[in-house]
Structures are given as structure tokens and as C-alpha cells.
Amino acid sequence: MKTTNRPLVLASVMLAMFVGAVEATIVATAMPSIAADLGGFSKYSWVFSAYLLMNTVTVLIYGKLSDIFGRKPIFAFGIILFLVGSLMCGLANSMDQLIIYRLIQGMGAGAVLPIATTIVGDIYSAEERAKIQGYLSSVWGISAVSGPAIGGILVATVGWEYVFWVNIPLGILALAGVLLFLKEPKKSGKPSIDYAGAVLLTIGLVSLLYLLVEGGVGFDWISASTGILIAVAVTAITLFVYVERKVKDPIMPFEIWKNKTILYANLVSLTTGIILISVSSYLPTYVTGVMEQPAAIAGFTLTAMSIGWPIAATLSGRLLIRFGYFRTSLAGGMFLVAGAALFVLMRPEAGPWWAALSSFVIGIGMGLTSTAFIVSIQSAVTYEKRGVATASNMFMRNLGSTIGVALLGTVLNTSLLKYFSNSEEGYDLDSINTLLTVESREGMPAETLRYLQEGLSMALQNVYAVMAVFAVISLLLIFGLPRDKGVKKNVQ
């Protein structure tokens, strides 16, 4: 039997991860042009939410299927589905169509990212994994930096459709590399598929995530819709837990959560998902609306996190070998707390350099922790459970980001409404829109401008205070990780 060509498989895996990761940022640049062309601005946010929703829902299922059938067939299915969705997104004639095609795209992406990471865990030893997973983590940073630029160039030159179509040749190359050069052990025995668990998990997560995304936006938090979604989610997830404890080969083997490394790494990933979304969603608003900086400067402050992340991810591989998972994760947790403190202390007069520094420090924390968690989780389980264990970590971070969107959005809106309640001018949440462009600010009375900026600054400070709480929780949870002295050599 031929052996795996590791360099070519690694290159293919990194390309696949880049395609999946860049999709989250490249579309943001194109959305104004898409909305102008297709209409349906009220559904703007669902172009992002649809992708995140299906990605989060399917990631655990694909992770388990890759343990049953092997990495190659599930990876191939996921990337083909992703590419079909990409093709259809570029052909969309309405915002409703685009949202449906983004669901398909997200369903495919749910397989691409976790299985690509799992493949690396399979073909490299524990010592090698520490370095290689740092490279994979850096893909996220590179995609975040290059995505908006690539999207802007494509929209300006050939049209927004190519924001989706650029994925196709890259995805085909990644697929060909994995199919041709990855050699897997043959699967023996008849596979046992947990269909009931997959259906219940999908129903429960779709209900929960739809509630988190649309609650307070599409319907009131206190409403019949909220009650129905909570009831469906709780019922489906309760039945899922019951089924998983009885079935022969469960989608989510709960025994992996008894491993302290997996339990605490995943809990920290949940809280860091909230931190991540608080920076990426609200920092540009602060820099543009409160500091009165142009969009390019706001983008620069966010890019600083994407620079810190790959630097720390690459460094994390070396630290893991020398100091071990616990101390590397602890250092990452300290950077997260330091970055969150910088955000809490940020004031408008500090300028964009303070915002960029805060973002960079958070990126350092994310890079150190994410790499340490993936390597430690993959070292804690056998080949047969590595797919679902890796997927569980990505699922928890995605879930954290989705919870963060709902929680932090509520904090921001509630803070602003309370601030406006003391005014007799009849301001509402839409009044903040006037702060976000130079033209609208120029035509505004100085007193009104100052009042709105003070309100937005105060509300975002509350958001960052909540983020800081989760940073401290992350640091405390890291102390639950087992102590170790460094990655042992030649561990498979």
C-alpha cells in the first residue's frame, strides 16, 4: 500500500481551510453590492447567519461520520456540497435564493474545516502536530486579512458573483490533493449510523440557533415564537441525550466529555467564541461611529487581531513542545484577559492605535489557546474518536459566537434604549446609523453628534465589560486542564 504524501496533503488541507474560512470575511465586503443588486436589505444579516447556522449544526455529524467511513469520503462530500453552494450563490436572482444557497454552502463547510484539521491529526505525530496545527491556525488569520481585500477587488472588477465563484478552482485543487495523496487504513466491519441522533441533534440546534439569531429582531424575546422554539429545542436535545446513551455507535459519544482535557478545552472554546464575535462585530462600529475614523482605519484595527492570531498560533506549536498544553493555554488566557481589559479601558480620545493594540492582544490569546486545544484534544483520543472530538471543539466555538451575537446585541440595544429614554428628542436605535458615515455626521448639529456618540460609547463599553467577564471565565476554566510538562515525542 502506498503511503500518504504528507506535504501535498498538508498543502491541500490548508487550501481547503482557507476556502472555508475566507468565505466568512470575503462576503462582508460584497454585501452592499449584493443588497443593491438583489434587494431584500431586511434579510441582510441572514446571508451571514444561514452559513453560520448550517456550519454549526452539521459539524458534529460530519465529525462522527468521518470516524465511521474515513476522512476522504466525508471530506469529498462536504467540499463538493460547498462548491455546489458557491456556484449557486453566484447565480442567485433574489436575496431569498441567496440565503437558501448559503445554507447549502454552510452545510458543506461543516465538513471541510473539522475534517481538514482531523486529517492533520491523523498523519502527524503529537510532537509534529504542535507545529503543524499552528500553521493551520494561521490560515484563519491570513483569510481574515486577505478576505476583505480579495472581496473588494472582485466586486470592483468582475462583479460580486465571483466572490463565491473564486472558491471553485481552489476547492477542486484541495479535493484532488486529498483524494490522490491521502492513504487511509481500510475500514472493517459494518458501519452503524445513528440516524435518530442526527435528526434530533439537527432539530434541537436549528431551533436553538434560530432563536438566538432572530430573537429580539424577527420576533420579541417574550412571545409565542420564543416559547415554541425553546420547547422544541429542549425536547429535541433531551431526546438526543437519551438516544445517545442507548445507541450502539452514537453521533456524540459522551464518554469523551469525561476526559478533562476535552471538557475544559471545549468550555473555554465556548467562551472564546463569545470574545471573538464581540471584537469582530463591534470594534468597527466603535472606531467609525465614536472615534470618527474612516472604514479603512476601522478595518485596520480589526486586522490587527488577524495578525496576532497566526503569529501566536505558530509560536504556540513551539511552546507546546517545551512547556506543554496547560502552560501554553494559560498564557493564552492571560492575553485574552489583558486584551479585554484594554477594550474596557478604551476611550474615544485614545484613537485607533489603542483599538488596534487591544485587537492584537486578543489575537495573541486566540492563537495560543486554539492551537493548544486542538493538539491536546487530538492527543487525548484514539483515531476512531478523533474526528468527533475535533469537531466538538469547533462546534463549541461556533456555538459561543452564535450565543455572543444574541447576548451582546441585547446588551448593546438595551443600553442604548435606556440612554435614549432620558432624552425628549425621540431618538431610537436607528439614530445610531447617522454616526457611521462621514456625510451624515457632517450635516448633524454638534450637540446631537456628541449626545449620540456618548450613548454609543457607553453602550459599547457595556459590551466590552461583558466580554471581559467571559475572558476571566476563560482563564479560570483553563485551570481545569490537566497539568503536563510538554508534548511527548512519537505519540500517535
Steps between C-alpha positions, in 0.01 A plus 500: 500500500626845409570742782350844547686788335489721808626831351245488215216395732592782741501752212158370385360514854625856553346604167167342599507678836582830330201461264266421789637770732527782243132459411403658831691823428506530121119524481487792747672729249261401223175527699422868421527421126298179542225681692489778239471243220262247655303719744369352825714713735283389795642148456860625482615330822360163396758471221756464782276320749395228252863401441584501872182311590556201268873496570433471873217246467687257273854511641441233768320268256779519243762445769333174602441387141870549428578264789264240351571524126845663494612857440520494119137419406348742752749774413424447130123515560533818708723690260289401197187622682684820592605558138148432367368754752767749390403459134130550579567804723654678200191416292247626759233737367355606837605532862277203591680281246838616626408409859391149391824450308700627797332228708633243250844661507506497882388137504807411295734720705395305810705209363793687346649675804485230773597211274791695352626554856438135587697378196805686631446335838503160325814534289732679746631392839409697813832687494458589129135592553595783735688676219264408213181602684665839546520526122133406470398759758692762304274429202217666696705814547612512136142452379375778727766740371471410131125432480376861503773608256426215257127567529547871432714437190256243357196724556675798342628310194286200399193508727378363833422156350871423488525539877331159505643356179863561599454207741439248223848453344666517844256247643553261208878516553461427872264208429731349240799525735325316784348230274828429318758526777327399827512126576271383780475168684218284363182493703393156621159395623153627420450869581230591750342839432308687769221645284272585793780688677587695184137607444442598864828691517414691182149591621627608843788712370304662216228603749753631752717687248197648319379631837839653576534663156143630459398559864444870561529565124247292307279452807493615863690304764175470693267355236330180383777444243763506774302256713451256211867508399617446860257209542611335176871552577477366858289200394724407207826539695359302798395217266841522329680446832269204578558340158877553512523316832316198353624472142793273404708759310384852598552821302631656823673246725457667838794309647741733319364785713614308810854574389601819684711621207203487260247632753693810603646573155148498356355714780776757444431489125136586573602813693769599248235477227312775685819708531576456130159618383504798739819631341420424136141628516533816707853639466440652152185671634697657786785618280268639231215640710675616818858570384378641164753300300443385138406138421855418389639592844223301669599202285864546601416480871318171441778367278738540796328203667549297183871583508544407866314170457730328244815632671388350831369181336839433344678580827253280688633189325848558645366590844293180509807284444701680767244597766193284431130562439410647838762774520457594133121522547549698822718753318227532235237552768706780656528674164123474457445667838760769421339569161153518652630743767641722225157507333330592828750784555471626138377858463426699180796733549738198513466468124511199265848387613357406840221307327753323277722409797200360690400297196857372451526382862170311468638340182808382692273339760285332235803364314661350811183338634346370175815314392561358848142375523493324163834325557410395856156371399638296211764350728235406759302261274559209263470517119142368519383800706734771370252631242212559740735630773651760264154593371371546855756776560407688182132455581545659843679804356228545235232463767678761712504744208129444439417550869723808496308656210175474697637588845718794399239634257251505789752678727569764233134565414383504861778743600415737214125491565556576869731789403246640251213472753641805681477714185194687370627499139346163412822321410487128419751229403494607134632842607842334543515441121569872454834461683638242259576717195696823460221661295228444760724621785590820312136605471425438868487768774805476730283445809311211337824345377654514847185358663478201261871427521493503879206257491669264253829515694322418827305211343812350340689534830226280651554249219874495572435463872300185426782382272747555785287282729520216247877553466537453876274192486722362220811546714338331802382205289853447368603405855279193457734362229735218607857607577765374260868565437508506121398303195646150507687387195372235263149495642243409234 
